[in-house]
Amino acid sequence: GEVAIRNLLEEASGEGMLMLSVESGNYVLAHDRIRQASLELCVKENQDDLLLHIAGVLLDFEEETKMDWCIFSALNILNNMPPHKTDCTVLARLNLRVATISKFRGDSLKEHELLLKGLACLEASGSLWRDYELSYDLYNAIIISEYSVGAFDKARAAIDEIINHAKTLDEKLSAYMHQVLCTCDETRDYSRGVEDGIKVLKLYGYDIPLEPTAIYMVKEGAKLKKALRNHSFSYLIGLQVVADFPILALFKHLTKYAFIASKEKVVSILAWKAIQYTVKNGIDSNFPRILGLLSASVAKQGSVKTAFEIGNVALALSEKIRDDKDNYAQTQMGVHGSVVCQLQPYRNSIEHLHQCYMDLKLVGSVEVALGSMLCYAQSYLAAGLKMNSILESHLYRVGEYCKAVGRTSFQISFQIIRQFVMNLRKRTGHPTEFRGKMFHEEETLSKMNGKGTSMVLRDSSSHRLQLAFIFWDENTMDGILNKLESYPMTDIIMARLHNRLCFTGLAAIALGKERGSKSFQKMGQKCSSYFAHLAKHGSINARPVHLFMMAMKNPSRKAFNKTIAACAEAKFMHLEAMAMERYAAFLNTQHDAILANDYITSAYWLYYDWGAHAKTLELSNRYGFLKHSKRKTLKNSTLSTSETEKSFHSFTATFRSKSTRNTLGSFPLQGRMVPKKQRATQIN
């Protein structure tokens, strides 16, 4: 604690490493004071010469030893010298070099500071654009740095310098590309981004239509087959890795914008052109990301197996360019966030997505980093993993990062998720409303306008609908379903789409059946068809959801038992709890209140394990027997999954039988409680 820290400070002071400052009363590093005292011993006019000599020694030592700290220390000295004491052109070059080192270390703020210092040195030297190569390299680095920190106007000023002074069209490519990126990221108008980017591509010989016709697509498809020599996409894995091609960097960004704008044909054309270029010239670090975006687009259109094939090739190629942390992480994020989860469990991708966020944040790719973390959060919720302090810590830190880099839209997205988790974990008087400290829906929406409002309303409503289904608030479900009805059944983040369509479908089917609403029935059928399609292709994530919807549509003991077994097999703890609770409601209509109580008790403990303590409190208040229930660990056991489920007494007899303990169904009930026989309680 505080005493231990004070003792360590005193020990460091005794060893001469720290000194107690009389002026401030704080400890300071002793070597700083020693340096200051040493300089004061020199005559004032000799101090700069001494520092210059020290800087020179450090630079020589760095050249011999390759120890980076030497060049950082030398540059710190030189940047604080009067301009007339140094060679400003040499100093500008040194700032550019150290800025590059800082970038690879993940210190984007230091990189930004040194680049601006380097430009100031070059201007002071009078060599701006007289030293063409240095000026060109500095301005290009400044464009990327200013764009990364969201300073779009400053980036545009550097872009104008390059466009006005660069000698060739190829040397202007990066500037033209970032001109498109700045406008698109600032306005969030991805369709315009595609349009502006295609105009730039035309300057470089690529004439791509904004609305490709069927004939055009057939012709380009034939060119692709010819380039691949009629092989599958795995043919690309055998190609050589080469240095980066600037034109493919532009293709990468335009493919991403076309994907976000749902221009699937344009995505295909851009990716096919990039494949043809790559077959001729080799794989650069941008190409795996382009292929990953193509796989995500194909997945979005429902071609699951083809998407998986392309996605696996993209992942394999990304391993070849692993040293390029930016493109490697972007490829991993795109494939795991949009393709892998189509078939494999969400939980399998969660750690990959979080690592991608860390890596992308380190290299300064702010937008993609935050997109990766949003995929992580939505996948975490879709997987039904325990809502705990680790999740809250991740969400809090990324929210602070959003605030620091000025990404308000992402910040709101994470605030919605935090409030959703908070409503489940802590008791509120209005669990299906967002009126909390993390996110207040009404206040936030009142301050917004345009497209951003629509997206926030969609995300907020989706999470509130899940809460309404969990707390069974039919009026809230009704109101939110009407809000969500107009939104398309697509999303660039598959886990977010999964969460939205899952509870839209469950709520719509339930209310459509109960209230005879044809619009809700139609809505529920669309959602059910979406999950049925994925389940048909073997999706582990989709099958439990589809079965749950079928059980809600045509409730029966068999249907609910299949749902519960599938949820348990997929480790969807949250859906398993909800299915058990809905099954209990159905059992009550069958006058089997004792078995219904058993399922309510099991649901209670699943909600508890999930971290939904507000829900467990609501259940215990509604069903008094839960306050006295105790958990039992029932290893290698299942709830009955027979087609004609028997009474609770028969069920428990089978359950306790050692001879059948390992031969029941596939639904493990580890850590769940089957209560002793209790007084039946009516379940609403």
GIRA-V232810 format. One record per residue. RES is the residue in one letter. SS is DSSP state (@ for helix, = for strand, . for the rest). PHI is phi in whole degrees, -180 to 180 (999 if undefined). OMEGA is omega in radians with two decimals (999 if undefined). Layout:
BEGIN
res ss phi omega
RES SS PHI OMEGA
RES SS PHI OMEGA
END
This chain:
BEGIN
res ss phi omega
G . 999 -3.08
E @ -63 -3.13
V @ -64 -3.14
A @ -63 3.12
I @ -64 3.13
R @ -62 3.12
N @ -63 3.12
L @ -66 3.11
L @ -62 3.13
E @ -66 3.11
E @ -66 3.12
A @ -65 3.09
S @ -66 3.12
G @ -65 3.13
E . -83 3.11
G . 86 3.14
M . -83 3.13
L = -123 3.06
M = -131 3.09
L = -86 -3.12
S . -77 3.12
V . -68 -3.08
E . -66 -3.02
S . -100 -3.07
G . 78 3.13
N . -107 3.04
Y = -80 3.09
V = -130 3.12
L = -66 -3.06
A @ -65 -3.06
H @ -66 3.07
D @ -64 3.14
R @ -70 3.11
I @ -63 3.11
R @ -61 -3.14
Q @ -63 -3.14
A @ -65 3.14
S @ -63 3.14
L @ -66 -3.12
E @ -69 3.07
L @ -73 3.13
C . -81 2.99
V . -67 -3.01
K @ -49 -3.07
E @ -70 3.14
N @ -93 -3.07
Q @ -64 -3.13
D @ -63 3.13
D @ -64 3.12
L @ -64 3.13
L @ -65 3.08
L @ -62 3.12
H @ -65 3.12
I @ -62 3.13
A @ -61 3.11
G @ -62 3.11
V @ -62 -3.14
L @ -63 3.14
L @ -67 3.08
D @ -64 -3.12
F @ -66 3.11
E @ -65 3.14
E @ -64 -3.14
E @ -79 -2.98
T @ -101 -3.06
K . 60 3.11
M . -92 -3.00
D @ -62 -3.06
W @ -61 3.14
C @ -65 -3.10
I @ -71 3.07
F @ -65 -3.14
S @ -66 3.13
A @ -63 -3.13
L @ -65 3.11
N @ -60 3.10
I @ -66 -3.04
L @ -67 3.14
N @ -68 3.13
N . -100 3.11
M . -87 3.02
P . -60 -3.07
P @ -54 -3.08
H @ -72 -3.13
K @ -89 -3.08
T . -126 2.99
D . -86 -3.00
C @ -63 3.12
T @ -67 3.09
V @ -63 -3.14
L @ -68 3.09
A @ -63 3.12
R @ -65 3.13
L @ -67 3.09
N @ -63 3.11
L @ -64 -3.14
R @ -64 -3.11
V @ -71 3.07
A @ -62 3.11
T @ -64 3.09
I @ -62 -3.14
S @ -62 3.13
K @ -62 -3.13
F @ -70 3.05
R . -83 3.14
G . 89 -3.13
D . -97 -3.07
S @ -68 3.13
L @ -68 3.10
K @ -66 3.11
E @ -58 -3.11
H @ -61 -3.14
E @ -61 -3.08
L @ -72 3.10
L @ -64 3.12
L @ -67 3.08
K @ -65 3.12
G @ -63 3.12
L @ -65 3.11
A @ -62 3.11
C @ -64 -3.12
L @ -66 3.10
E @ -65 3.14
A @ -66 -3.11
S @ -78 -3.08
G . 78 -3.07
S . -102 -3.11
L = -62 -3.07
W . 66 2.92
R . -77 2.95
D = -91 -2.97
Y @ -61 -3.04
E @ -63 -3.13
L @ -67 3.13
S @ -63 -3.14
Y @ -63 -3.12
D @ -65 -3.14
L @ -65 -3.10
Y @ -66 3.10
N @ -64 3.11
A @ -66 3.13
I @ -67 3.10
I @ -55 -3.10
I @ -64 -3.11
S @ -67 -3.14
E @ -65 3.10
Y @ -63 -3.09
S @ -63 -3.12
V . -91 3.08
G . 81 3.11
A . -88 -2.98
F @ -67 3.13
D @ -65 3.11
K @ -67 3.09
A @ -63 -3.13
R @ -65 3.10
A @ -63 3.10
A @ -70 3.10
I @ -60 3.13
D @ -60 3.11
E @ -60 -3.12
I @ -67 -3.10
I @ -63 -3.11
N @ -79 -3.02
H @ -118 -3.12
A . -63 -2.99
K . -86 -3.07
T . -127 3.11
L . -63 3.13
D @ -63 -3.14
E @ -72 3.11
K @ -94 -3.01
L @ -60 -3.12
S @ -62 3.13
A @ -66 3.11
Y @ -60 -3.13
M @ -62 -3.12
H @ -71 3.01
Q @ -62 3.09
V @ -67 -3.09
L @ -62 -3.13
C @ -61 -3.12
T @ -63 -3.08
C @ -68 -3.13
D @ -69 -3.13
E @ -76 -3.06
T @ -97 -3.04
R . 61 3.10
D . -96 -3.02
Y @ -73 3.07
S @ -65 3.08
R @ -66 3.11
G @ -59 3.10
V @ -64 -3.12
E @ -61 -3.14
D @ -65 -3.12
G @ -67 3.13
I @ -66 3.06
K @ -63 3.10
V @ -66 3.13
L @ -59 -3.14
K @ -63 3.08
L @ -62 -3.07
Y . -107 2.99
G . 93 3.13
Y . -110 -3.12
D . -104 -3.06
I . -114 -3.13
P . -74 3.09
L . -74 3.12
E . -127 -3.10
P . -62 3.11
T . -81 3.13
A @ -62 3.14
I @ -65 3.12
Y @ -61 -3.13
M @ -63 3.13
V @ -64 -3.14
K @ -64 -3.13
E @ -68 3.07
G @ -64 3.10
A @ -66 3.10
K @ -64 3.13
L @ -64 3.13
K @ -60 3.12
K @ -64 3.14
A @ -64 -3.14
L . -84 -3.14
R . 58 3.13
N . 63 3.06
H . -88 3.03
S . -78 -3.13
F @ -65 3.13
S @ -64 3.06
Y @ -57 -3.08
L @ -67 -3.08
I @ -63 -3.10
G @ -82 -3.10
L . -75 -3.12
Q . -76 3.03
V = -87 -3.11
V . -130 3.10
A . -66 -3.06
D . -66 3.04
F . -108 -3.13
P @ -56 -3.10
I @ -65 3.13
L @ -73 3.04
A @ -63 3.09
L @ -66 3.09
F @ -57 -3.12
K @ -60 -3.10
H @ -67 -3.14
L @ -68 3.08
T @ -63 3.11
K @ -64 -3.13
Y @ -64 3.13
A @ -64 3.11
F @ -65 -3.14
I @ -65 -3.12
A . -81 -3.14
S . 60 3.04
K . -96 -2.97
E @ -65 3.12
K @ -66 3.13
V @ -67 3.07
V @ -56 -3.11
S @ -61 -3.12
I @ -63 3.13
L @ -61 -3.13
A @ -67 3.13
W @ -63 3.09
K @ -62 3.14
A @ -65 3.11
I @ -64 3.13
Q @ -61 3.11
Y @ -63 -3.08
T @ -70 3.11
V @ -60 3.14
K @ -77 -2.93
N @ -114 -3.10
G . 107 -3.07
I = -87 2.99
D . -108 -3.00
S . -71 3.13
N . -81 -2.97
F @ -64 3.13
P @ -56 3.12
R @ -65 3.11
I @ -62 3.14
L @ -66 3.08
G @ -63 3.11
L @ -67 3.08
L @ -62 3.14
S @ -64 3.12
A @ -66 3.13
S @ -66 3.12
V @ -64 3.10
A @ -63 -3.14
K @ -62 -3.14
Q . -87 3.05
G . 97 3.12
S . -87 -2.94
V @ -64 -3.05
K @ -67 3.10
T @ -64 3.11
A @ -61 -3.14
F @ -65 3.12
E @ -62 -3.12
I @ -66 3.14
G @ -61 3.12
N @ -65 3.08
V @ -65 3.12
A @ -62 3.11
L @ -64 3.12
A @ -64 3.13
L @ -68 -3.13
S @ -63 3.10
E @ -66 3.13
K @ -76 -3.10
I . -118 -3.02
R . -61 3.13
D . -65 3.04
D . -86 -3.00
K @ -59 -3.11
D @ -64 -3.10
N @ -68 3.09
Y @ -61 -3.10
A @ -67 3.12
Q @ -63 3.12
T @ -65 3.14
Q @ -60 -3.13
M @ -61 -3.09
G @ -63 -3.09
V @ -74 3.13
H @ -69 -3.09
G @ -78 -3.03
S @ -125 -3.01
V @ -121 -3.08
V @ -56 -3.09
C @ -70 3.08
Q @ -65 -3.11
L @ -119 -3.06
Q . -92 -3.09
P . -60 3.10
Y . -59 -3.08
R @ -61 -3.14
N @ -70 -3.07
S @ -100 -2.98
I @ -61 -3.13
E @ -66 3.08
H @ -59 -3.09
L @ -66 3.12
H @ -68 3.10
Q @ -65 3.09
C @ -61 3.10
Y @ -58 -3.12
M @ -63 -3.12
D @ -67 -3.11
L @ -69 3.06
K @ -63 -3.13
L @ -63 -3.09
V @ -90 3.04
G . 88 3.08
S . -86 -2.95
V @ -62 -3.05
E @ -60 -3.09
V @ -70 3.09
A @ -60 -3.13
L @ -69 3.05
G @ -63 3.11
S @ -65 -3.14
M @ -70 3.08
L @ -68 3.04
C @ -61 3.13
Y @ -59 -3.07
A @ -64 -3.14
Q @ -69 3.10
S @ -67 3.12
Y @ -60 3.14
L @ -69 -3.14
A @ -64 -3.14
A @ -76 -3.14
G . 71 3.13
L . -73 -3.07
K . -60 3.06
M . -83 -3.03
N . -136 -3.08
S @ -68 3.12
I @ -66 3.09
L @ -61 -3.13
E @ -61 3.13
S @ -63 3.12
H @ -61 -3.11
L @ -67 3.12
Y @ -65 -3.07
R @ -66 3.14
V @ -70 3.06
G @ -64 3.10
E @ -66 3.11
Y @ -65 3.08
C @ -57 -3.13
K @ -64 -3.10
A @ -67 -3.10
V @ -100 3.04
G . 69 3.12
R . -105 -3.02
T @ -64 -3.09
S @ -63 3.09
F @ -66 -3.14
Q @ -58 3.13
I @ -64 3.13
S @ -59 -3.14
F @ -74 3.07
Q @ -64 3.10
I @ -61 -3.13
I @ -65 3.11
R @ -63 3.13
Q @ -69 3.08
F @ -59 3.14
V @ -63 -3.13
M @ -62 3.13
N @ -64 3.11
L @ -84 -3.03
R @ -88 -3.06
K . -126 -3.09
R . -67 3.02
T . -135 3.11
G . -77 -3.08
H . -143 -3.01
P . -64 -3.13
T . -97 3.12
E . -108 3.05
F . -107 3.13
R = -136 -3.04
G . -109 -3.13
K . -71 -3.11
M . -72 -3.08
F . -154 3.07
H = -117 -2.99
E @ -59 -3.06
E @ -62 -3.13
E @ -64 -3.12
T @ -65 -3.11
L @ -65 -3.13
S @ -67 -3.12
K . -96 -3.05
M . -113 3.03
N . -155 3.07
G . 77 -3.04
K @ -62 -3.12
G @ -59 3.13
T @ -62 -3.12
S @ -61 -3.11
M @ -70 3.12
V @ -65 3.13
L @ -63 3.11
R @ -61 -3.08
D @ -68 3.13
S @ -64 -3.13
S @ -65 3.14
S @ -61 -3.14
H @ -71 3.10
R @ -68 3.11
L @ -64 3.09
Q @ -62 3.10
L @ -63 -3.13
A @ -64 3.10
F @ -69 -3.13
I @ -65 -3.12
F . -90 3.12
W . 49 3.09
D . -104 -3.02
E @ -65 -3.14
N @ -65 3.10
T @ -67 3.10
M @ -59 -3.14
D @ -58 -3.11
G @ -63 -3.09
I @ -73 3.11
L @ -59 3.09
N @ -65 3.10
K @ -71 -3.03
L @ -83 -3.02
E . -59 -3.05
S . -85 -3.09
Y . -80 3.13
P . -69 -3.13
M . -88 3.10
T . -138 3.10
D . -169 3.10
I . -79 3.09
I . -107 -3.00
M @ -64 -3.13
A @ -66 3.10
R @ -66 3.09
L @ -65 3.11
H @ -57 -3.11
N @ -63 -3.11
R @ -68 -3.08
L @ -72 3.11
C @ -59 -3.05
F @ -85 2.97
T @ -64 -3.13
G @ -65 -3.12
L @ -62 -3.12
A @ -68 -3.11
A @ -66 3.13
I @ -65 -3.12
A @ -63 -3.11
L @ -74 3.11
G @ -62 3.13
K @ -71 -3.06
E @ -71 -3.03
R @ -105 3.13
G . 68 -3.12
S . -83 -3.14
K @ -68 3.14
S @ -66 3.10
F @ -69 3.11
Q @ -62 3.12
K @ -66 3.12
M @ -61 3.14
G @ -65 -3.14
Q @ -65 3.11
K @ -61 3.14
C @ -66 3.12
S @ -62 3.14
S @ -64 3.11
Y @ -59 -3.11
F @ -74 3.09
A @ -63 3.13
H @ -62 3.14
L @ -68 3.14
A @ -63 3.12
K @ -62 3.13
H . -89 3.06
G . 97 -3.12
S . -70 3.09
I @ -68 -3.10
N @ -75 -3.01
A @ -84 -3.02
R @ -59 3.14
P @ -61 -3.13
V @ -66 -3.13
H @ -63 3.11
L @ -63 3.11
F @ -62 3.13
M @ -64 3.11
M @ -66 3.11
A @ -68 3.10
M @ -71 -3.12
K @ -76 3.13
N . -129 -3.03
P . -66 3.05
S . -160 3.12
R @ -63 -3.14
K @ -62 -3.10
A @ -63 -3.13
F @ -71 3.11
N @ -64 3.08
K @ -64 3.12
T @ -62 -3.11
I @ -62 3.12
A @ -62 -3.14
A @ -66 3.11
C @ -63 -3.14
A @ -67 3.14
E @ -63 3.13
A . -82 -3.12
K . 63 3.06
F . -88 -3.06
M @ -58 -3.09
H @ -68 3.14
L @ -69 3.09
E @ -61 3.12
A @ -63 -3.12
M @ -66 3.13
A @ -64 3.10
M @ -64 -3.14
E @ -66 3.12
R @ -67 3.11
Y @ -65 3.12
A @ -60 3.11
A @ -63 3.11
F @ -66 -3.13
L @ -60 3.11
N @ -63 3.10
T @ -69 3.11
Q . -93 3.12
H . 61 3.08
D . -117 -3.02
A @ -67 -3.13
I @ -65 3.10
L @ -67 3.10
A @ -60 3.11
N @ -61 3.13
D @ -61 -3.13
Y @ -69 3.08
I @ -63 -3.14
T @ -65 3.11
S @ -64 3.09
A @ -62 3.14
Y @ -56 -3.09
W @ -72 3.05
L @ -67 3.06
Y @ -59 3.14
Y @ -62 3.13
D @ -65 3.11
W @ -69 -3.11
G . 101 -3.12
A . -86 -3.03
H @ -69 3.07
A @ -66 3.12
K @ -71 3.13
T @ -63 3.10
L @ -65 3.12
E @ -62 3.13
L @ -67 -3.11
S @ -67 3.08
N @ -72 -3.12
R @ -82 -3.12
Y . -120 -3.04
G @ -59 -3.09
F @ -65 -3.13
L @ -68 -3.12
K @ -66 -3.11
H @ -113 -3.10
S . -77 3.12
K . -125 -3.13
R . -77 2.99
K . -121 3.07
T . -93 -3.05
L = -115 -3.02
K . -77 3.07
N . 53 -3.11
S . -124 3.13
T . -141 2.89
L . -74 -3.09
S . -58 3.08
T . -118 3.11
S . -68 -3.07
E . -67 3.11
T . -119 -3.04
E . -62 -3.08
K . -92 -3.10
S . -68 -3.11
F @ -61 -3.14
H @ -65 3.10
S @ -65 3.14
F @ -60 -3.11
T @ -69 3.09
A @ -64 3.08
T @ -63 -3.09
F @ -62 -3.07
R @ -87 -3.08
S . -72 -3.13
K @ -66 -3.07
S @ -67 -3.12
T @ -109 -2.99
R . -60 -3.09
N . -101 -3.09
T . -123 3.09
L . -80 -3.06
G . -70 -3.05
S . -105 -3.06
F . -105 -3.12
P . -72 -3.13
L = -114 -3.10
Q . -69 3.08
G . 75 3.14
R . -111 -2.93
M . -113 2.99
V . -108 -2.99
P . -73 3.01
K . -67 -3.13
K . -59 -3.06
Q . -132 3.10
R . -65 -3.11
A . -64 3.10
T . -121 -3.13
Q . -62 -3.11
I . -109 -3.09
N . -85 999
END
